[in-house]
Structures are given as structure tokens and as C-alpha cells.
Amino acid sequence: MARLGLLFILALAGCVTSPDENACGAAGMQDLIGQEDDVLAAMTLPQGTRFIYPGTPVTEDYSASRLNIDIDRSGRITGVWCG
């Protein structure tokens, strides 16, 4: 009976999918962190990229293909992520 339960758990685990954490390409842009936001002007970024400054309202919906760039009050990039 224990084997049957283990097989059931393993079968369910195979059904769970995790979102692609790099669907938007953020992993390749981590070198932007710490740079001034003016470097973004020379870049071609995906349509729908969000530039999130302090106080910027953003929706809470998740989109794996959406690039988000966090920028602090001094204009430095503090985060690059998908979501």
C-alpha cells in the first residue's frame, strides 16, 4: 500500500509545472543592476517592459514574458525580473 501511495505522489509531482523564470530574458540582463537608468535608453527592450520607480503603481497580475526593471530614487537599477 505504501508503494501505491508513493507512486501516486510521484505521478502528481510530474503534473506540476513551474513557470519559466527567464521567459522575459531577465537572466541575461543582471549586469544592469547598479547602473544608472540612462543606459536603458540605448537598449531595445521587449514591448511591455515595466520601469518601476518608487511610488509607481503596478498591477499584480503575473506575466512570465513581461520584463520588469526596478529603479531607485537616485536613478540606479536595483532589479531586473520577469513577472
Secondary structure, 3 states (H helix, E strand, C coil): CHHHHHHHHHHHHHHCCCCCCCCCCHHHHHHHCCCEHHHHHHCCCCCCCEEECCCCCCCCCCCCCCEEEEECCCCEEEEEEEC
